[in-house]
Amino acid sequence: MLALDARTGKLLWEFDPQISGAYGAKGCCDVVNRGVAVWAGKVYVGAFDGRLIALDAKTGKKVWETLTVDQSQDYTISGAPRVVKGKVIIGNGGADFGVRGYVSAYDAETGTMAWRFYTVPGNPKDGFEWRDAAAAPHRQAAVQPAGADRVEGSAGAGRGVVSQLLHGCHGHATVAGGVVTDLRYSAMLGSPEAYRAVVLDGVLMRNGMISFSDFLKPDDVEAIRAYVIEQAHREQKRLSQ
C-alpha cells in the first residue's frame, strides 16, 4: 500500500503486510485488494491472509492488527473495509472452498471485536431448508463410497484444475447450486476407472457431461478425484458434528 501527496504525487510512505506467497493458493480468483477505509486519522486495510490492520494515516505506522479468520481454513480477504459509527466492518472470501462466511465489526480505536454476523445458519446441521441436513433427500447418497480412500492424485493439484475448468458448473469447492450434480456425493468417487470414463471418455455425454479429453490427462483426473474426496470428507465431518 502506498500513500502519495495528492498535490505533488510524492511518496509519503508505503506499507507491506508481509503475506506469504503460499497463501495465494487459498484465493479463488487471484490475489487482489479492493481498497481501504480512511477514518479519524487512520487507514484500515484487510490483508489477503485474513488480518485487519489499522495504520496511522500520516506516518503509515501500524496502530493495531487483529486476525479475523481461522487461517487453517481457506479464508481470504480481498474486499475493502468500511467504518460506521466507530466500528470497522470487514467480511471475507472463501465460500468457493467451503468455508462459512461472516461479517465482523471491530472497534476503530483498539481493534477489539464488537460483534460478528454469520451469513449462513448458526447451526450447520440445520442447513438452509432441512432440520437435519444429513436426512435431506439430495444428501442420501454416500459421501464416502467404498474405495474412496484409494487415491493417488494430489488434492492440491486437483483444486487448481477444478478452479480452471470445472468451477463454472460445479463451483470451486465442488458444491453445486442444485442444477448440476454435487460431485461430493457421486458414487463414482470410489472408482478411478469410472471417474476417468466420465471425465475423459464422455460416457455421460448424453446427460450433458462433456468429455475433457482435449484438456486433461489421466493424472489430472485422478487429482480432481482426490480433491473432490477431500471436500466430501469435509462435508461428512460437518454433518456428523
HELIX and SHEET records of a PDB file:
HELIX    1   1 GLY A   21  LYS A   26  5                                   6    
HELIX    2   2 ALA A   95  PHE A   97  5                                   3    
HELIX    3   3 PRO A  124  ASP A  126  5                                   3    
HELIX    4   4 ALA A  133  ALA A  135  5                                   3    
HELIX    5   5 PRO A  137  ARG A  139  5                                   3    
HELIX    6   6 ALA A  155  VAL A  161  1                                   7    
HELIX    7   7 VAL A  162  LEU A  166  3                                   5    
HELIX    8   8 HIS A  167  HIS A  170  1                                   4    
HELIX    9   9 LEU A  183  TYR A  185  5                                   3    
HELIX   10  10 ALA A  187  GLY A  190  5                                   4    
HELIX   11  11 PRO A  192  VAL A  199  1                                   8    
HELIX   12  12 MET A  205  ASN A  207  5                                   3    
HELIX   13  13 PRO A  218  SER A  240  1                                  23    
SHEET    1   A 2 LEU A   2  LEU A   4  0                                        
SHEET    2   A 2 LEU A  11  GLU A  14 -1                                        
SHEET    1   B 4 ALA A  37  TRP A  39  0                                        
SHEET    2   B 4 LYS A  42  GLY A  46 -1                                        
SHEET    3   B 4 ARG A  51  ASP A  56 -1                                        
SHEET    4   B 4 LYS A  62  LEU A  67 -1                                        
SHEET    1   C 4 ARG A  82  VAL A  84  0                                        
SHEET    2   C 4 LYS A  87  ILE A  90 -1                                        
SHEET    3   C 4 TYR A 102  ASP A 107 -1                                        
SHEET    4   C 4 MET A 113  TYR A 118 -1                                        
END                                                                             
